């Protein structure tokens, strides 16, 4: 497994886009870069923890939303069939283009989600908006992008369409 990650990182630096050298600070590297603008057209989820899988059976979350200049806002049907809303920022840490039509990126998403009641999440007793922190990976071919994300015990797959420059 470790060898696969090292090969992926090597491939990223060797075959990535040629960019002029600009010195970065640790903070700018941590913050990341602006991802592409896109429209979210669907989302499927899988709960890793069996206890959550037994309590929720909605894997098709019917996500619809937009991402513009790192900011995103979406609406979806959560795993408990409740309407939820998410918002926040998305950033890319690293990416490369294996060819002119394909782009692979890795990054993160930070924000909030509204729509979980206290009966489903103990933190919802304190605030109706719960924090989101996700690790993300995107594979894009021309204007179609598949995004994979991980949050606590949840794996998600999004279908997005890229608009503007890609």
N, C-alpha and C positions, 0 to 999 in steps of 0.2 A: 504494500500500500504506500509506504514511504517513497519507494522508487517511482511510483506513478506520479506522485505530487512533484517530485524533483524534476521528472521529465516534462511535466506540464509547465512548470515554472521556467525551465530551460527553453522549451519551445516558445513560450510567451516572449522571452527576451530576444531570442535569436530571430524569430520570424515576425515579430511585431512591426507596426508601422514605424518608418523612419521619422523621427522628430528631432528638431534641433535641441541641443543640450541646454537645459535650464536648471540651475541649481534649485533643489527643493528643500524645504525644512521638514522636520519630523511632523509638525502640525499640518502642513499642507498635504503631505502624503497621507496622514491619518484622515483628513477631511475628504480627500478624494476629488474626483472630477465630475463635471456635469454629464449625466447620461443623455441618451437620445430622448426626444419627445415622442410619446406614444399614447395610444388609446387602448385601455384594457377591455377585452371582449369576452373573457371567460376565465374561470378559476375552478380547479379541482383540488380537494384536500385529502390527506390521509393522516389519521392520528396514529402515532407510533406506539403510544401507551394503550394497551388493550382496554384498560378501564374507561378511557375516553371513547374508544371505538364502540364499546358496549352501550354507552349512553347517548351516542349521536350517530345517525346513519346518513346524514346528508353530505355526500362528497361533492356534489355539483353545486357550487356556491353562486353561480350566475352573477359573476362580478362584472360591473360596468364602471368605467372611470377614465380619468385622463392624467397624464404626467406631462408637466411642462416646466422646463428650466429647473429640474431637480425636485419640484414640488408635485405631490400627487394627492388626488382625492378620488375615492371610489365608493360605490355602494355594492353590497352583496347580501346574500342570504347565508347566515352563518350555519355551523354544523347542527344547531338546535332549531333551525327553520325560523330564526328571527332576523328581521331586516337590520343590517349593521352598516355603519359608515366609517371609513378610514381616511386618514389624512396624515401628511408629514413630508419628509424629504427622502430622496433616494440618491445615492452617490455611487460612482464606480471607483474601485481601488485600482484594478488592473484589467487590461484587455489587450487583445491582439486580433489581427485580421489574417487568417490563413490564406485567403484569396480576396479579390476585390469585392465579392458579393457577400462574404460571410464575416461575421464579427462575433467574438466570444468575450464576455466581460464577467468580472466578479466584483461584488460590492456589498452594500448594506442599505437598509431602509430603517428609518427612525420615525416614530409618529404616535398616533393614538387611534383607538377604535371605540366607537360608541355603539351600543346595542346589546350588551350582555347584562342580564339582570343578576341581582344578588343571589338568586337561587342557583345560578350556573357558575358564578365566580365570586369567591369571598371578597376579592378586592373591589368588586363593583359596589359593595356596601359603602366604601369610602369615597368613590368618585364614579360618575357615570361614564367617564372616559378612561380607558385602560391603556397603558403604554404598549407600543409595538417596537420590537427590535428584531430585525430579520437579517440573516445572511442570504445573499442572492447571487444567482449565476444566470446569465442570459446567453442564449444562442440565437443569433439573428441571421436570416438569409434574405437579402434585399430588404423588403419592408415588413416581413413577417418575423416575429420574435417569440420564442418560447422562454419563459422565465421560471426558474426553480428557486424556491425559498424555504428556509428553515426557521421556525420560531417555536421555542420550548419543546413541545411534543408533537409538532405539526409540520408536515411537509406539504408544500403547495406548488401547483403548476399553473402558470398564467399563460393565456394566449393574448398577444398584443400586436397591434399594427403600428408601425413607425410612420410618423408624418414629418414633414420638413426635411432637413438634411439628415442623411444617414451615412 
